[in-house]
Amino acid sequence: MSVLFLAHTTSDGTLPRLALEGLGTALAVSEHLQSPLSVGLVGEGVQQAAERIGGCGAVAFFGVEGPSVAAGRHAPDAAAAE
């Protein structure tokens, strides 16, 4: 079993405060379950966002970037997670 954290980046390649709080919760769950954590980022600037949280302890990072997922809309976020 593993824990997957998904978040949408902002237009400048950062993660909103709420996403960072969610990452903290995902880390706590990962530690509690003694399961590896993977991070999925969607939006613009996923590389920058991944670099900023690169030391969080995740074993893998996945990213989806491009015009179709740049704006935070429910349907593209859900499609990226599939």
N, C-alpha and C positions, 0 to 999 in steps of 0.2 A: 504494500500500500504506500502511496505517496500523497503529498499535499500539493495542490496547484493553486497558485495565487494569480488572478487575472486583474489587470488594471488598464485603464485608458490614460494615455499621456495627454498633457495640455499641448497647445500649439507651439510652445517654446521648448518642448522636449523634457519637461519636468513632470513630476507626479504631484497631483493635488494632495493637500494635507490629509484628507480623508483616505486617500489611497495608501499613504504612508502609515496611517493608523491601522488600516486593514492588513498591510504587510506585517506589522508588528504582531497582530493577532494570528496571522498565518504562521509566523515563526513560532509563536507560543504553542499552537496546535501541533506543529511539526515536532517540536521538542517533546511535548507531552506524549504524542503517539510514537515517538522515536522513529519517525518516518522522514524520508528526504523531502525537501521543499524544492519545487520548480516554480519559476516565475514566467508568466506570459504577459507581454506588453503589446498594446494595440494603439495606433495613432501616429502622430508625427513625432519625430525625434526619439524613436525607441532606443537607438544606440546611446544617446546622451542619458536617457533615463536609466538604462541598464548600467551604464558606467557609474552613475551616482549611487546606485544601490548594490553595486557589484560585491561589496563586502558583507552582504546580509546573511551569507551562509547557504544560499540556494545552490543546488547541485547542477541546475540547468536553467538557461534563459531562452525564451522563445519570443520572437517579435513578428508583428504584422504591421507593415507601414505602407502608406500610399494614399492617394486622393480619396479612394472609396471608403477608407476607414479613418480619415483625418478628423472629421467632426464626430463628436460623441453622439451616435444615434444607436438606439437599441438594436435594430436589425443587423447592421454591420458588426457590432460587437458580438452578437450571438453567432453570426456566421463565422467570424474569426475564431471563436472558441470551439467550433465543431471539428 
